[in-house]
Amino acid sequence: MKRCAREVKEVGQKDDGSGESIGHRSGRRIVTILGTKKGDLTASDIEHMHTVVGYVKRHTAQKPDSDVERSRWRYSLMNWGNDPLKRV
């Protein structure tokens, strides 16, 4: 397993005893939502994406002053589907 992938899995708040972070679970759901036709999205899917946008916006504003390439901050954002080092 790549170092980055391992570290991405290790960051974030874990809440259900599965060992998987809330953000990592969210990332898997984001992938599912992105593969869903717009007309087939549920209210829950749309609500989840609003949650994701809010999280990414808040977390991005907390950018650390130090090197971010291997930071827990970046790995946490990656769990939520956003790599702050990637250009759009």
Secondary structure by P-SEA (a helix, b strand, c coil): ccaaaaaaaacccccccccccaaaaaaaaaaaaaacccccccaaaaaaaaaaaaaaaaaaaacccccccccaaaaaaaaacccccccc
